[in-house]
Amino acid sequence: MAKTILNQKVDVTALYFTNKNGQLKSFPKRIEYDGGHHQFVESGLQMLVQTTSGVIRIFEMTDGHNNFHLRQNPQKDWTLVATY
């Protein structure tokens, strides 16, 4: 499957939470952009990247058909970086 770079602002309209080993983590559950929406399965990867302006959260999510690379900046804005 080809990777499509978007770097497009999106709205995360739902989150889900996991609690593993006493650590509560939040993940995007549903995003809206370009007049449509995608609902993710409750499984994904999260990476934290420390920058001089704060922590950036990177997510790899799937809706069961496509994969989504999302980024949340320190100001809590969401960007759909790519789909594949």
C-alpha positions in Angstrom: 0.0 0.0 0.0 1.4 3.4 -0.9 2.0 6.0 1.8 0.2 9.3 1.3 1.8 12.3 3.1 -1.0 14.7 4.2 0.3 16.9 7.1 -3.3 18.0 7.6 -5.0 19.3 10.8 -7.7 17.0 12.1 -10.2 16.9 14.9 -10.0 14.1 17.3 -13.6 13.6 18.4 -13.2 10.6 20.7 -10.5 9.1 22.8 -10.0 5.7 24.5 -7.8 4.9 27.5 -5.6 2.0 28.5 -4.1 1.3 32.0 -1.2 -1.0 31.7 1.3 -1.4 34.6 -0.4 1.5 36.5 0.2 3.9 33.6 -2.9 5.5 32.1 -2.5 6.3 28.4 -5.0 8.0 26.0 -5.3 7.2 22.3 -7.3 8.7 19.5 -10.5 6.7 18.8 -12.1 8.8 16.1 -10.9 11.6 13.8 -12.7 13.9 11.4 -11.3 15.7 8.4 -12.3 16.6 4.9 -16.0 16.1 5.8 -15.5 12.5 6.7 -14.5 10.4 9.7 -12.4 7.4 10.7 -13.0 5.2 13.7 -9.9 3.3 15.0 -9.8 -0.1 16.5 -8.7 0.0 20.1 -5.1 -0.9 19.4 -2.3 1.4 18.5 1.3 2.5 19.2 2.2 5.7 21.0 5.6 7.3 21.1 6.7 10.4 23.1 9.3 12.8 21.7 10.8 15.4 23.9 11.5 18.7 22.0 12.6 22.1 23.2 9.0 23.3 23.0 7.5 20.3 24.9 6.4 16.7 24.4 5.1 15.6 21.0 3.0 12.5 20.9 3.2 10.3 17.8 0.5 7.6 17.1 0.3 4.8 14.7 -3.4 3.7 14.4 -5.6 1.6 12.2 -9.2 1.5 11.3 -8.9 -2.2 10.2 -8.3 -1.2 6.6 -5.8 1.7 6.5 -3.0 2.8 8.8 -2.8 6.4 10.1 0.2 8.3 11.4 -1.0 11.1 13.8 0.9 13.8 15.8 -0.2 15.8 18.8 1.9 18.9 19.5 2.5 20.5 22.9 -0.4 22.9 22.2 -2.7 19.8 21.9 -3.4 20.3 18.2 -3.7 17.2 16.1 -2.1 16.6 12.6 -2.8 13.6 10.3 0.8 13.2 9.0 0.2 10.3 6.6 -2.0 7.3 5.7 -0.8 4.0 4.2 
